[in-house]
Amino acid sequence: MTDTDLGTAVIVYDDPGEGTVEKRVENENIAYFQDHWIVKLDEDAGGNDVVRRIPIQRVHYVERSVEEFETEVKTLRNQVESFAKNLQSSLLGGSDDADADARTQEPQRIEVEDGRSNE
């Protein structure tokens, strides 16, 4: 397996005990998920990753070096589309074939009665 350099990132955030912190990490050790930046800090004695979840409200900025900006944006778009598809599937049910059909068909109108009589 090749050792690919994915670049580095700098995250600047407010820590309650340390004040403003600037941490440099490899891009593979930082991710954004559920309104938090997740940063791998170390590994424990058992080989488990030790991570810090930083709420978005405490982050000043994240600066990343990437090989190609277009590739980074495409990856982000793919992640958002995948999340949206999973959310839609969870809420509405359905399979990939149903999703493909829904994208190619015109919107359907459904008449809904409000239960009141028209007197």
C-alpha positions, -999 to 999 in steps of 0.1 A, spaced: 0 0 0 13 35 -9 18 61 18 -2 90 4 3 125 18 -31 139 24 -18 172 36 -21 190 69 -47 211 87 -45 238 113 -75 242 137 -77 273 159 -103 270 187 -111 282 222 -103 257 250 -118 264 284 -85 257 302 -59 267 277 -75 297 260 -70 300 222 -53 268 209 -37 263 175 -32 227 166 -16 213 135 -27 178 124 -26 155 94 -58 159 72 -67 123 79 -68 131 116 -95 158 114 -131 157 104 -163 177 107 -194 158 119 -226 168 136 -216 204 144 -183 194 158 -147 192 146 -132 159 156 -94 159 160 -73 128 167 -49 137 195 -31 105 202 -35 67 209 -40 51 242 -21 21 255 -47 -2 240 -42 13 205 -75 31 205 -76 66 191 -80 95 215 -101 122 199 -113 156 209 -147 169 198 -147 206 194 -181 224 190 -183 246 159 -191 276 182 -156 274 197 -137 271 164 -122 303 149 -111 286 117 -97 254 101 -71 258 74 -63 227 53 -37 221 27 -51 200 -1 -36 188 -34 -65 200 -55 -93 223 -43 -117 208 -68 -111 173 -55 -117 185 -19 -150 202 -29 -161 171 -49 -154 149 -18 -174 173 4 -203 173 -21 -203 135 -23 -204 133 15 -234 157 17 -252 139 -11 -246 105 7 -258 119 40 -289 134 23 -296 101 6 -292 81 38 -315 106 56 -341 104 29 -340 66 30 -343 66 68 -372 90 68 -391 79 37 -379 44 31 -372 31 -4 -344 17 -23 -318 30 -48 -341 21 -77 -369 42 -61 -345 71 -57 -335 70 -93 -372 69 -104 -380 98 -81 -353 119 -97 -366 113 -133 -403 117 -127 -423 149 -125 -435 159 -90 -468 144 -80 -497 165 -66 -519 150 -39 -551 166 -29 -556 167 8 -590 174 24 -591 194 56 -620 176 71 -643 206 70 -675 205 49 -681 230 22 -715 243 33 
